[in-house]
């Protein structure tokens, strides 16, 4: 089978997944832990069955499809991503990584190439945080990073809990709770030699620099405010109150944003940092009222944990300084500012991606990821982890129906000269030759999955 045929297979797979496409204005409808997400996994599962792959699911509903290698007792080569989408999302976020992994396995199979160890395609459930206000749910449960308290998180449009939605698609939540109580990860580090996730960049750096692919060096952590920072002034008439006498909460918040911007620009001179004001609004305002209250939510991301730690103090100190200058009161809720640690990805797999790309004549760039990914949870579990980024057009727009996987709308995303095809080539090269040189003493990944693929977990997409 030629690479062109592999690309046609990928096109057909995405066409099947378009059953969840609601049009250019509404995008993909595939919520985390939904029937639509299950249907998408079913489509992938049907293709893996044609390749003779065995399939399993863990108690959190994550799906694993195993392609046998030469050394069944070695830690596996794992690849994959997620298939759920934010509300009105794009076609390619997450799903491109799953289909690319499947296409790379199919390329090996078509050319009768047996990899050194088993290759496992994983589809993680619930990567997107929008539905249940917690990112990376499936990989978080699988890696042992999330406890059962997250099962009580409510979906923001239905008001029903994650546990309810899991049960609704056939996951036995009682079994899951039992595993989470025991703090038993579903992905023990000694069974996985490497995890490689392919993903669209979700930015424009690779496109603007005309690079074929990106090699991710790390995933930025963040400092966030779960609760808004609130400035409290005094309501007054906008026409009758002298300017000098006003205690304007919204104006104080504006000065606060400028102060933060200046602080972060100084940090940017010597360290990795990006920042934004993600939300801001007047509370109970009117066209003729000086604002009494303004709520604001800043966010900072960095590859440097010390930067994120310092930012927590900056949020608070700048707010206090501005409040004093502007004659208002501020509640920073500084005790509730949370930090998600950055992740530095594995040097061994980064080198493998670079060497495979170089051998195929591809021009690559090393760069950090600003967005979070399932790869972060896997790396934090102590597993060698890497990521390949695909450049994409529309200035790298993502989480949006306008998200594309080509340079322009008119380009074919499955061209043999396109980034997706190049990533599939690189992945298959690495899969074929990657060798951990480790034996697990007759206890392979498939044996382990047999143990945790519990019979009373009714995952409808498991293929017998």
RODREN-294354 format. One line per field, with one value per residue (C-alpha): residue number from 1; residue in three letters; x, y, z. Coordinates in steps of 0.1 Angstrom, whole numbers. Last residue first. Layout:
BEGIN
num = c(NUM, ...)
residu = c(ALA, ...)
c1 = c(X, ...)
c2 = c(Y, ...)
c3 = c(Z, ...)
END
This chain:
BEGIN
num = c(464, 463, 462, 461, 460, 459, 458, 457, 456, 455, 454, 453, 452, 451, 450, 449, 448, 447, 446, 445, 444, 443, 442, 441, 440, 439, 438, 437, 436, 435, 434, 433, 432, 431, 430, 429, 428, 427, 426, 425, 424, 423, 422, 421, 420, 419, 418, 417, 416, 415, 414, 413, 412, 411, 410, 409, 408, 407, 406, 405, 404, 403, 402, 401, 400, 399, 398, 397, 396, 395, 394, 393, 392, 391, 390, 389, 388, 387, 386, 385, 384, 383, 382, 381, 380, 379, 378, 377, 376, 375, 374, 373, 372, 371, 370, 369, 368, 367, 366, 365, 364, 363, 362, 361, 360, 359, 358, 357, 356, 355, 354, 353, 352, 351, 350, 349, 348, 347, 346, 345, 344, 343, 342, 341, 340, 339, 338, 337, 336, 335, 334, 333, 332, 331, 330, 329, 328, 327, 326, 325, 324, 323, 322, 321, 320, 319, 318, 317, 316, 315, 314, 313, 312, 311, 310, 309, 308, 307, 306, 305, 304, 303, 302, 301, 300, 299, 298, 297, 296, 295, 294, 293, 292, 291, 290, 289, 288, 287, 286, 285, 284, 283, 282, 281, 280, 279, 278, 277, 276, 275, 274, 273, 272, 271, 270, 269, 268, 267, 266, 265, 264, 263, 262, 261, 260, 259, 258, 257, 256, 255, 254, 253, 252, 251, 250, 249, 248, 247, 246, 245, 244, 243, 242, 241, 240, 239, 238, 237, 236, 235, 234, 233, 232, 231, 230, 229, 228, 227, 226, 225, 224, 223, 222, 221, 220, 219, 218, 217, 216, 215, 214, 213, 212, 211, 210, 209, 208, 207, 206, 205, 204, 203, 202, 201, 200, 199, 198, 197, 196, 195, 194, 193, 192, 191, 190, 189, 188, 187, 186, 185, 184, 183, 182, 181, 180, 179, 178, 177, 176, 175, 174, 173, 172, 171, 170, 169, 168, 167, 166, 165, 164, 163, 162, 161, 160, 159, 158, 157, 156, 155, 154, 153, 152, 151, 150, 149, 148, 147, 146, 145, 144, 143, 142, 141, 140, 139, 138, 137, 136, 135, 134, 133, 132, 131, 130, 129, 128, 127, 126, 125, 124, 123, 122, 121, 120, 119, 118, 117, 116, 115, 114, 113, 112, 111, 110, 109, 108, 107, 106, 105, 104, 103, 102, 101, 100, 99, 98, 97, 96, 95, 94, 93, 92, 91, 90, 89, 88, 87, 86, 85, 84, 83, 82, 81, 80, 79, 78, 77, 76, 75, 74, 73, 72, 71, 70, 69, 68, 67, 66, 65, 64, 63, 62, 61, 60, 59, 58, 57, 56, 55, 54, 53, 52, 51, 50, 49, 48, 47, 46, 45, 44, 43, 42, 41, 40, 39, 38, 37, 36, 35, 34, 33, 32, 31, 30, 29, 28, 27, 26, 25, 24, 23, 22, 21, 20, 19, 18, 17, 16, 15, 14, 13, 12, 11, 10, 9, 8, 7, 6, 5, 4, 3, 2, 1)
residu = c(UNK, UNK, UNK, UNK, UNK, UNK, UNK, UNK, UNK, UNK, UNK, UNK, UNK, UNK, UNK, UNK, UNK, UNK, UNK, UNK, UNK, UNK, UNK, UNK, UNK, UNK, UNK, UNK, UNK, UNK, UNK, UNK, UNK, UNK, UNK, UNK, UNK, UNK, UNK, UNK, UNK, UNK, UNK, UNK, UNK, UNK, UNK, UNK, UNK, UNK, UNK, UNK, UNK, UNK, UNK, UNK, UNK, UNK, UNK, UNK, UNK, UNK, UNK, UNK, UNK, UNK, UNK, UNK, UNK, UNK, UNK, UNK, UNK, UNK, UNK, UNK, UNK, UNK, UNK, UNK, UNK, UNK, UNK, UNK, UNK, UNK, UNK, UNK, UNK, UNK, UNK, UNK, UNK, UNK, UNK, UNK, UNK, UNK, UNK, UNK, UNK, UNK, UNK, UNK, UNK, UNK, UNK, UNK, UNK, UNK, UNK, UNK, UNK, UNK, UNK, UNK, UNK, UNK, UNK, UNK, UNK, UNK, UNK, UNK, UNK, UNK, UNK, UNK, UNK, UNK, UNK, UNK, UNK, UNK, UNK, UNK, UNK, UNK, UNK, UNK, UNK, UNK, UNK, UNK, UNK, UNK, UNK, UNK, UNK, UNK, UNK, UNK, UNK, UNK, UNK, UNK, UNK, UNK, UNK, UNK, UNK, UNK, UNK, UNK, UNK, UNK, UNK, UNK, UNK, UNK, UNK, UNK, UNK, UNK, UNK, UNK, UNK, UNK, UNK, UNK, UNK, UNK, UNK, UNK, UNK, UNK, UNK, UNK, UNK, UNK, UNK, UNK, UNK, UNK, UNK, UNK, UNK, UNK, UNK, UNK, UNK, UNK, UNK, UNK, UNK, UNK, UNK, UNK, UNK, UNK, UNK, UNK, UNK, UNK, UNK, UNK, UNK, UNK, UNK, UNK, UNK, UNK, UNK, UNK, UNK, UNK, UNK, UNK, UNK, UNK, UNK, UNK, UNK, UNK, UNK, UNK, UNK, UNK, UNK, UNK, UNK, UNK, UNK, UNK, UNK, UNK, UNK, UNK, UNK, UNK, UNK, UNK, UNK, UNK, UNK, UNK, UNK, UNK, UNK, UNK, UNK, UNK, UNK, UNK, UNK, UNK, UNK, UNK, UNK, UNK, UNK, UNK, UNK, UNK, UNK, UNK, UNK, UNK, UNK, UNK, UNK, UNK, UNK, UNK, UNK, UNK, UNK, UNK, UNK, UNK, UNK, UNK, UNK, UNK, UNK, UNK, UNK, UNK, UNK, UNK, UNK, UNK, UNK, UNK, UNK, UNK, UNK, UNK, UNK, UNK, UNK, UNK, UNK, UNK, UNK, UNK, UNK, UNK, UNK, UNK, UNK, UNK, UNK, UNK, UNK, UNK, UNK, UNK, UNK, UNK, UNK, UNK, UNK, UNK, UNK, UNK, UNK, UNK, UNK, UNK, UNK, UNK, UNK, UNK, UNK, UNK, UNK, UNK, UNK, UNK, UNK, UNK, UNK, UNK, UNK, UNK, UNK, UNK, UNK, UNK, UNK, UNK, UNK, UNK, UNK, UNK, UNK, UNK, UNK, UNK, UNK, UNK, UNK, UNK, UNK, UNK, UNK, UNK, UNK, UNK, UNK, UNK, UNK, UNK, UNK, UNK, UNK, UNK, UNK, UNK, UNK, UNK, UNK, UNK, UNK, UNK, UNK, UNK, UNK, UNK, UNK, UNK, UNK, UNK, UNK, UNK, UNK, UNK, UNK, UNK, UNK, UNK, UNK, UNK, UNK, UNK, UNK, UNK, UNK, UNK, UNK, UNK, UNK, UNK, UNK, UNK, UNK, UNK, UNK, UNK, UNK, UNK, UNK, UNK, UNK, UNK, UNK, UNK, UNK, UNK, UNK, UNK, UNK, UNK, UNK, UNK, UNK, UNK, UNK, UNK, UNK, UNK, UNK, UNK, UNK, UNK, UNK, UNK, UNK, UNK, UNK, UNK, UNK, UNK)
c1 = c(-142, -142, -147, -168, -197, -177, -197, -172, -185, -159, -129, -102, -77, -63, -64, -47, -18, -15, -16, 12, 35, 43, 67, 96, 92, 121, 139, 159, 138, 138, 124, 130, 96, 77, 102, 99, 61, 59, 81, 61, 28, 41, 50, 16, 0, 23, 14, 34, 15, -16, -41, -48, -56, -50, -79, -85, -48, -16, -33, -49, -77, -94, -122, -148, -130, -110, -80, -66, -30, -29, -56, -32, -16, 17, 17, 34, 51, 51, 73, 71, 94, 71, 75, 38, 44, 52, 19, 0, 17, 11, -26, -21, -21, -16, 14, 36, 73, 94, 120, 117, 118, 128, 120, 145, 133, 165, 163, 127, 137, 167, 147, 118, 143, 162, 129, 122, 155, 152, 119, 94, 98, 65, 53, 35, -1, -2, -33, -44, -68, -48, -45, -82, -72, -99, -93, -106, -106, -88, -70, -35, -42, -61, -33, -7, -28, -35, 2, 11, -15, -10, 28, 29, 13, 36, 67, 56, 49, 83, 100, 82, 98, 81, 56, 20, 2, -35, -54, -91, -109, -140, -151, -173, -188, -187, -194, -231, -248, -248, -254, -233, -243, -208, -184, -165, -132, -121, -89, -65, -35, 1, 31, 64, 98, 125, 151, 135, 100, 103, 104, 74, 56, 59, 48, 17, 8, 8, -13, -39, -40, -45, -76, -89, -86, -106, -133, -135, -140, -138, -146, -138, -112, -135, -163, -196, -226, -222, -212, -234, -218, -213, -183, -152, -146, -119, -124, -99, -120, -120, -102, -73, -46, -8, 1, 24, 39, 44, 80, 104, 79, 93, 76, 70, 75, 86, 75, 85, 50, 34, 55, 49, 11, -5, -27, 3, -19, -11, 10, 15, 44, 45, 76, 87, 53, 49, 73, 53, 21, -8, -41, -28, -40, -47, -67, -96, -92, -96, -127, -141, -137, -155, -184, -184, -192, -189, -219, -224, -249, -227, -199, -224, -237, -202, -192, -221, -252, -257, -265, -245, -216, -211, -208, -177, -187, -164, -135, -137, -127, -90, -70, -32, -33, -20, -52, -75, -56, -53, -91, -97, -72, -86, -111, -140, -164, -174, -147, -118, -111, -92, -123, -115, -80, -77, -47, -29, -5, 26, 41, 78, 105, 79, 69, 72, 50, 47, 9, 12, 38, 17, -14, 5, 14, -22, -35, -11, -21, -58, -54, -32, -55, -84, -68, -77, -85, -122, -127, -148, -183, -182, -147, -139, -136, -113, -81, -45, -25, 8, 23, 55, 53, 75, 90, 74, 59, 93, 87, 57, 19, -5, -26, -57, -63, -95, -99, -133, -122, -121, -97, -106, -93, -87, -67, -53, -59, -55, -93, -100, -80, -103, -135, -119, -113, -150, -161, -139, -158, -192, -180, -173, -207, -224, -207, -179, -163, -185, -183, -202, -178, -182, -212, -207, -190, -213, -226, -198, -204, -210, -177, -160, -167, -151, -121, -116, -120, -93, -70, -75, -68, -36, -26, -34, -10, 16, 14, 0)
c2 = c(-88, -51, -27, 2, -4, 0, -20, -22, -54, -75, -55, -46, -42, -77, -82, -48, -62, -92, -70, -48, -78, -99, -126, -111, -74, -73, -40, -31, 0, -4, 22, 10, 5, 30, 58, 54, 50, 83, 102, 91, 99, 133, 140, 129, 154, 182, 180, 168, 135, 157, 147, 183, 193, 230, 254, 265, 274, 260, 228, 212, 238, 254, 277, 257, 270, 255, 263, 291, 285, 317, 304, 277, 247, 235, 200, 195, 163, 155, 134, 115, 91, 80, 92, 97, 135, 127, 109, 138, 163, 141, 145, 181, 216, 246, 268, 241, 248, 249, 229, 235, 210, 209, 175, 156, 121, 113, 146, 140, 105, 120, 149, 127, 102, 131, 143, 108, 106, 141, 135, 164, 192, 197, 229, 228, 239, 267, 278, 312, 304, 319, 350, 357, 390, 411, 447, 479, 513, 546, 545, 545, 521, 497, 499, 489, 461, 446, 447, 429, 401, 391, 396, 372, 344, 354, 345, 308, 308, 322, 297, 269, 278, 265, 294, 303, 333, 339, 370, 369, 402, 413, 449, 463, 497, 510, 547, 546, 562, 534, 507, 482, 454, 438, 452, 425, 408, 374, 358, 386, 372, 361, 344, 336, 320, 338, 366, 395, 381, 388, 425, 422, 404, 433, 459, 438, 433, 471, 477, 452, 467, 502, 488, 471, 505, 521, 493, 499, 537, 554, 589, 621, 634, 630, 650, 631, 645, 630, 594, 592, 572, 536, 531, 510, 473, 455, 418, 391, 363, 328, 298, 323, 308, 302, 280, 252, 253, 220, 211, 207, 200, 190, 209, 199, 210, 245, 276, 300, 316, 282, 268, 298, 301, 286, 256, 234, 205, 174, 142, 124, 100, 79, 59, 26, 20, -10, 3, 35, 19, 31, 23, 41, 25, 51, 25, 49, 56, 19, 16, 47, 33, 1, 21, 43, 14, 31, 25, 58, 71, 60, 83, 112, 107, 104, 136, 153, 168, 205, 200, 228, 232, 195, 191, 180, 152, 126, 150, 140, 105, 114, 127, 122, 84, 83, 68, 92, 122, 107, 106, 139, 161, 195, 201, 224, 196, 206, 231, 211, 192, 159, 139, 104, 93, 73, 51, 34, 8, -4, -37, -39, -40, -31, -56, -42, -60, -29, -26, -32, -5, 19, 9, 16, 51, 57, 47, 71, 99, 92, 96, 127, 144, 137, 158, 192, 184, 188, 222, 230, 242, 233, 220, 187, 150, 128, 126, 116, 86, 69, 42, 22, -7, -19, -52, -86, -88, -84, -86, -63, -68, -39, -31, -8, 10, 29, 52, 45, 54, 17, 9, -1, -28, -37, -63, -53, -75, -47, -48, -46, -14, 2, -7, 7, 41, 43, 31, 58, 84, 68, 69, 106, 112, 92, 116, 115, 147, 165, 158, 185, 197, 231, 253, 281, 260, 231, 207, 181, 150, 127, 142, 113, 91, 117, 118, 81, 84, 111, 89, 60, 83, 93, 57, 52, 80, 65, 34, 0)
c3 = c(210, 202, 232, 219, 243, 275, 300, 329, 345, 327, 340, 315, 344, 343, 305, 302, 321, 300, 269, 283, 286, 317, 305, 324, 317, 293, 284, 253, 249, 211, 187, 151, 135, 157, 149, 111, 114, 134, 110, 79, 97, 106, 70, 59, 83, 73, 36, 6, 4, 4, 31, 43, 7, 2, -6, 30, 33, 48, 58, 89, 94, 124, 112, 133, 164, 192, 171, 150, 138, 118, 95, 85, 101, 113, 128, 162, 172, 209, 232, 264, 283, 311, 347, 355, 349, 313, 308, 324, 301, 270, 276, 264, 277, 254, 251, 237, 236, 204, 185, 147, 119, 82, 67, 45, 55, 74, 92, 103, 117, 135, 150, 161, 177, 194, 209, 220, 240, 253, 270, 275, 301, 319, 335, 369, 373, 398, 417, 429, 457, 486, 466, 468, 452, 470, 461, 477, 460, 463, 430, 442, 471, 448, 423, 448, 463, 429, 419, 451, 447, 410, 414, 444, 424, 394, 414, 416, 379, 371, 394, 376, 343, 311, 314, 314, 330, 335, 347, 358, 364, 383, 385, 412, 419, 384, 378, 368, 338, 313, 340, 358, 381, 380, 355, 335, 329, 316, 301, 309, 292, 297, 281, 298, 291, 309, 307, 288, 293, 331, 323, 299, 327, 351, 325, 315, 351, 357, 325, 336, 371, 356, 338, 370, 387, 359, 363, 401, 398, 432, 419, 438, 414, 385, 400, 403, 383, 349, 357, 388, 416, 426, 449, 443, 448, 426, 424, 414, 400, 415, 400, 395, 373, 372, 343, 331, 297, 279, 269, 241, 214, 180, 152, 116, 80, 89, 69, 96, 96, 96, 124, 146, 139, 170, 178, 169, 156, 176, 174, 207, 214, 246, 253, 269, 286, 309, 336, 339, 351, 330, 348, 380, 412, 439, 459, 461, 424, 416, 438, 423, 388, 398, 412, 381, 358, 324, 302, 284, 309, 338, 326, 322, 357, 372, 354, 372, 357, 353, 316, 301, 324, 331, 369, 387, 412, 394, 402, 438, 427, 425, 396, 390, 388, 352, 338, 358, 346, 310, 309, 326, 308, 318, 346, 343, 334, 298, 290, 301, 269, 274, 281, 271, 260, 227, 229, 200, 214, 195, 207, 206, 178, 152, 125, 90, 65, 43, 47, 85, 90, 70, 90, 122, 109, 98, 133, 149, 125, 131, 169, 166, 141, 165, 192, 176, 139, 133, 150, 180, 185, 222, 230, 213, 223, 202, 224, 217, 205, 206, 228, 221, 246, 274, 263, 268, 233, 217, 179, 179, 182, 175, 205, 207, 239, 248, 278, 296, 331, 342, 313, 279, 257, 220, 201, 168, 137, 113, 104, 141, 143, 117, 136, 168, 151, 142, 176, 193, 173, 184, 220, 217, 202, 231, 255, 280, 267, 242, 205, 185, 158, 142, 148, 122, 95, 99, 125, 122, 144, 114, 101, 119, 88, 66, 90, 85, 47, 46, 66, 43, 13, 31, 35, -2, -11, 12, -10, 0)
END
